[in-house]
Amino acid sequence: MIDPREIAKIAIACEKEANRFLSFLVSHEEKHLDFGGKAVPYLAAGSGSKTLLTFAGGWGGVELAYDFVLALKDRHRVIVVDISAFEDPEDMGSGINLVLDREGVDRAVVFGQSFSGIIAQAYFRRHFARTSGLILTNTLAPRPERSKVWALTLMKVLPLGLMKIMARKKLSRLSEFKRPIPADVQERRKFASKLLVRMIDTYWTRAKLFNVLKLAFAFNKEGFPPEGALTGWRGKILIVTSDDEPYFQDAGLLMNGLPGTEMFKLPVGFGHTAPQIYREEFHEKIRDFVVHLNQ
């Protein structure tokens, strides 16, 4: 997990949310699973008959899911797996299943937002039998034209510092919105943005970035599960988006390409950050969806 001393650099401007995050770090221990010599960090919290499974490793470590964990752990178990040690979707799925086995979880509701939505789909494609439901939020649908394997070669020669600058610019674009928001939400958003920047600076390595890109390219190359591949699956899929979400077109592709889907739209005005701005509505929809799933 991130060094708490790093948070002190953020706390001056976002004291309330920084203290909430530090309390989370103290009360939630990061665990590790050995998978063929690879250390796989994960976090397990909460209690309940149903388990939510989500993923870290794109923008940062498992602690980036703190808001999601705190919102849902009172009613459900929540497991967050860092997938950055994996470079192959098959190994990734096996590693995730070992985490579930260790935690005594037979089936889970898989949640993915933004990049983790790609990981959620890749896992679901291979292990839908261990999935009772799938929640995809502001994320991409698989498209073969996005499988730009040449980028892996480019990454080998680009300085890591330059790649971090590019990532921060991408993050800044996704976080842009123009509508005013309440003061408490402003502090949450400011803290989240600063925390992500600190994670990019301290968490990212070339190996992690390389692995994450390989997983994303494999996801796009594979496309949607072929017809009949999910025969017998009786779960449901929730697509969360908004009309001004940058990946809104992908939400339509997901609705058409996956079985048993329903869509939930958040209000417009905040694009990719809408789930964080409308946090209570977002989390309440997830709770309602999970409660009505068959185990």
C-alpha positions in Angstrom: 0.0 0.0 0.0 1.0 3.6 -0.4 3.2 5.1 2.3 1.0 7.1 4.7 3.6 9.8 4.7 2.7 10.5 1.1 -0.8 11.4 2.2 0.5 14.1 4.5 1.5 16.0 1.3 -2.2 16.0 0.3 -3.9 16.5 3.7 -3.4 20.2 3.9 -5.9 20.9 1.1 -8.2 17.9 1.8 -7.9 17.2 5.5 -11.3 15.5 6.0 -11.0 13.1 3.1 -7.3 12.5 3.8 -8.1 11.5 7.4 -10.8 9.1 6.1 -8.3 7.5 3.8 -5.6 7.2 6.4 -8.2 5.5 8.7 -8.9 3.1 6.0 -5.2 2.2 5.6 -4.9 1.6 9.3 -8.0 -0.6 9.5 -7.6 -2.6 6.3 -4.5 -4.8 5.9 -3.2 -5.6 2.5 -2.8 -9.3 2.0 -0.5 -11.2 -0.5 -0.9 -14.4 -2.5 2.0 -16.2 -4.0 1.2 -17.2 -7.6 4.1 -19.0 -9.3 6.6 -16.7 -7.6 4.5 -13.6 -8.2 3.3 -11.6 -5.2 -0.4 -10.7 -5.8 -1.6 -8.0 -3.4 -5.3 -8.1 -2.4 -7.7 -6.8 0.2 -10.6 -8.5 1.8 -13.2 -6.7 4.0 -16.7 -6.8 5.2 -19.2 -9.6 5.7 -22.4 -10.9 4.2 -23.7 -13.8 2.1 -22.6 -12.1 -1.2 -19.2 -11.0 -2.3 -18.2 -8.1 -4.5 -15.0 -8.7 -6.5 -13.2 -5.8 -8.1 -9.6 -5.0 -9.3 -6.7 -2.6 -9.0 -3.5 -2.3 -10.9 -4.3 0.2 -13.6 -4.0 3.5 -11.9 -2.7 2.3 -8.6 -2.9 -0.3 -5.8 -5.8 -1.9 -3.9 -6.1 1.2 -1.6 -7.5 3.2 -4.5 -10.8 1.2 -4.0 -11.2 2.5 -0.5 -14.3 4.5 -1.2 -16.0 1.5 -2.8 -14.9 -0.8 0.0 -16.2 1.6 2.7 -19.5 2.1 1.0 -20.3 -1.6 0.5 -18.5 -3.6 3.2 -21.3 -3.2 5.8 -23.7 -5.3 3.7 -21.3 -7.5 1.6 -17.9 -8.9 1.5 -15.6 -6.9 -0.8 -12.4 -8.3 -2.3 -10.0 -6.1 -4.3 -7.2 -7.9 -6.3 -4.2 -6.1 -7.8 -3.7 -7.7 -11.3 -0.5 -5.8 -12.3 1.7 -8.9 -11.7 -0.1 -10.7 -14.5 0.7 -10.4 -18.2 -1.6 -13.2 -19.4 -5.4 -13.3 -19.0 -5.4 -17.0 -18.3 -2.8 -16.6 -15.5 -4.8 -13.6 -14.2 -8.0 -15.6 -14.0 -6.3 -18.5 -12.2 -4.7 -16.1 -9.7 -7.9 -14.3 -9.0 -9.6 -17.7 -8.4 -6.9 -18.6 -5.9 -7.7 -15.5 -4.0 -11.4 -16.4 -4.0 -10.5 -19.9 -2.8 -8.3 -18.6 0.0 -11.1 -16.3 1.1 -13.7 -19.1 0.9 -15.7 -17.5 -1.9 -17.5 -19.7 -4.4 -19.2 -17.1 -6.6 -18.9 -13.3 -6.7 -20.5 -10.3 -8.2 -17.8 -8.8 -10.3 -17.4 -5.0 -10.5 -15.3 -3.0 -12.8 -15.1 0.8 -13.4 -13.0 2.4 -16.1 -9.8 0.3 -16.6 -10.9 -2.3 -14.1 -14.0 -2.8 -16.2 -11.7 -4.3 -18.9 -10.3 -6.7 -16.3 -13.8 -7.5 -15.1 -14.9 -8.5 -18.6 -11.7 -10.5 -19.2 -12.3 -12.5 -16.0 -16.0 -12.9 -16.6 -15.3 -14.3 -20.1 -13.3 -17.2 -18.7 -14.9 -17.7 -15.3 -18.5 -16.8 -15.6 -19.4 -19.9 -13.7 -17.9 -18.2 -10.6 -19.8 -15.0 -11.3 -23.4 -14.4 -10.2 -23.5 -10.9 -11.6 -21.4 -8.3 -13.5 -21.4 -4.5 -13.0 -19.6 -2.4 -15.6 -19.2 1.3 -15.1 -17.9 3.9 -17.5 -15.7 1.4 -19.2 -14.8 0.1 -22.7 -16.2 -2.6 -24.8 -13.7 -4.9 -26.6 -12.7 -3.7 -30.0 -10.0 -5.4 -32.1 -8.8 -2.1 -33.6 -7.7 -1.0 -30.1 -5.3 -4.0 -29.8 -2.3 -1.9 -30.7 0.5 -4.4 -29.9 3.0 -2.0 -31.4 2.6 0.2 -28.3 4.4 -2.5 -26.3 7.5 -2.0 -28.4 7.2 1.8 -28.0 7.0 1.4 -24.2 10.3 -0.4 -24.1 12.1 2.7 -25.4 10.0 5.5 -23.8 11.4 6.8 -20.5 9.1 5.9 -17.6 9.0 9.6 -16.5 7.5 10.5 -19.9 4.9 7.7 -19.7 3.9 9.0 -16.3 3.4 12.5 -17.7 1.2 11.1 -20.5 -0.8 9.2 -17.9 -1.4 12.3 -15.8 -2.6 14.2 -18.9 -5.0 11.3 -19.7 -6.2 11.4 -16.2 -6.7 15.1 -16.3 -8.9 14.9 -19.4 -11.1 12.2 -17.9 -11.5 14.2 -14.7 -12.7 17.4 -16.4 -16.1 18.9 -15.9 -17.6 22.4 -15.8 -20.6 22.2 -13.5 -20.3 23.5 -9.9 -20.4 20.9 -7.1 -20.9 21.1 -3.3 -17.9 21.9 -1.1 -17.8 18.4 0.4 -17.8 16.8 -3.0 -15.1 19.3 -4.1 -12.8 18.1 -1.3 -13.4 14.4 -2.2 -12.7 15.1 -5.9 -9.6 17.1 -5.1 -8.3 14.4 -2.8 -9.0 11.6 -5.4 -7.1 13.6 -8.1 -4.1 14.2 -5.9 -4.1 10.6 -4.7 -4.1 9.3 -8.2 -1.2 11.6 -9.1 0.8 10.3 -6.1 0.0 6.7 -7.0 1.3 7.3 -10.6 4.5 8.7 -9.2 5.1 6.1 -6.5 3.3 2.9 -7.6 3.9 2.6 -11.3 6.9 0.7 -12.7 7.7 -0.2 -16.3 6.9 -3.9 -15.6 3.5 -3.1 -14.1 2.6 -0.8 -17.1 3.8 -3.4 -19.5 1.7 -6.1 -17.9 -1.5 -4.0 -17.8 -1.1 -3.0 -21.5 -0.7 -6.6 -22.5 -3.9 -7.5 -20.6 -5.8 -4.7 -22.3 -4.6 -5.6 -25.8 -5.5 -9.2 -25.2 -9.0 -8.1 -24.1 -9.6 -6.1 -27.3 -8.2 -8.8 -29.6 -10.5 -11.5 -28.1 -13.7 -9.4 -28.5 -17.0 -10.4 -27.0 -17.6 -14.0 -25.9 -18.7 -16.0 -29.0 -22.4 -17.0 -29.3 -23.2 -19.9 -27.0 -20.1 -19.4 -24.9 -22.2 -18.3 -21.9 -24.9 -20.9 -22.3 -26.4 -21.8 -18.9 -25.3 -18.6 -17.2 -28.3 -17.2 -15.3 -26.7 -14.1 -13.9 -27.4 -10.4 -14.7 -25.3 -7.6 -16.0 -25.6 -3.9 -15.0 -24.1 -1.2 -17.3 -23.6 2.1 -15.5 -23.0 5.2 -17.7 -24.3 8.7 -18.5 -25.1 10.5 -21.8 -21.9 12.6 -21.6 -19.6 9.8 -20.5 -16.6 9.6 -23.0 -17.2 5.9 -23.4 -21.0 6.1 -23.8 -20.9 4.5 -27.2 -19.1 1.5 -25.7 -22.0 1.2 -23.2 -24.3 0.5 -26.1 -21.9 -2.1 -27.5 -21.8 -3.8 -24.1 -25.6 -3.8 -24.0 -25.8 -5.6 -27.4 -22.8 -7.9 -26.9 -23.5 -9.3 -23.4 -26.5 -11.3 -22.1 -28.9 -10.2 -19.4 -28.0 -6.6 -19.4 -29.7 -3.6 -18.0 -28.6 0.1 -18.1 -28.5 2.7 -15.3 -27.8 6.3 -16.3 -26.3 8.8 -13.9 -27.1 12.5 -14.5 -25.2 14.4 -17.2 -22.7 17.1 -16.5 -19.7 15.2 -15.0 -18.8 12.7 -17.7 -16.3 10.1 -16.4 -16.4 11.3 -12.9 -20.2 11.1 -12.5 -20.1 7.9 -10.2 -17.9 9.9 -7.8 -20.0 13.1 -7.9 -23.3 11.1 -7.5 -21.6 8.7 -5.1 -24.7 7.9 -2.9 -27.0 7.2 -5.9 -24.3 5.1 -7.5 -23.6 2.9 -4.5 -27.3 2.5 -3.8 -27.9 1.2 -7.3 -25.1 -1.3 -6.8 -26.6 -2.4 -3.4 -30.0 -2.9 -5.0 -28.6 -4.8 -8.0 -26.6 -7.2 -5.7 -29.5 -7.8 -3.3 -31.8 -8.9 -6.1 -29.3 -11.3 -7.7 -29.6 -15.1 -7.2 -26.7 -16.5 -5.2 
